[in-house]
Amino acid sequence: AVEIESGASYEAGFGYNFGNDLRTEITWGQSRGDFEKVAGTAVTAGDVVASTISANVFKDFSSESKFTPYIGAGIGTTDIDTGNITISGTTYTGTNETSTSYSLTFGSKYQMSDQTDVFLEGRLASIGDFTVNNVKYTDISTFGAHLGVNFKF
């Protein structure tokens, strides 16, 4: 098992609203973290950066309220870049791997103006298997909460 300390993450995207409670987005996001343990052994140095490009589709549940709940799904590709990792005094060379990623999103947006929404959402993301230094990583998933702003043009 591998434990990674949470780090900073951010995302930007462009989308299109079809006007019938369906919308799409293309997003790029990046998450960073530091390895804490590998197979129960403390890691004294090592970081990981995951960069994802994904295509997403969302279903809004419109009402007369300024709040609009929604659900979404996405598919993309995630580039995983690990720096050198030091475990028990031994340094392992970092690597760069790419894998398919999937996401499920649920949230709600609040209309601030005709051009601006704020949103709060939860996202379950899964990354396909990949191998680093002859170690195969499987069953990789994360759950995160996101707060953000949508600007309409």
Secondary structure, DSSP 8 states (H G I E B T S, - for coil): -EEEE---EEEEEEEEE-SSSEEEEEEEEEEEEEEEEETTEEEEE-EEEEEEEEEEEEEE---SSSEEEEEEEEEEEEEEEE--EEETTEEE--EEEEEEEEEEEEEEEEESSSSEEEEEEEEEEEE--EEETTEEE-SEEEEEEEEEEEE--
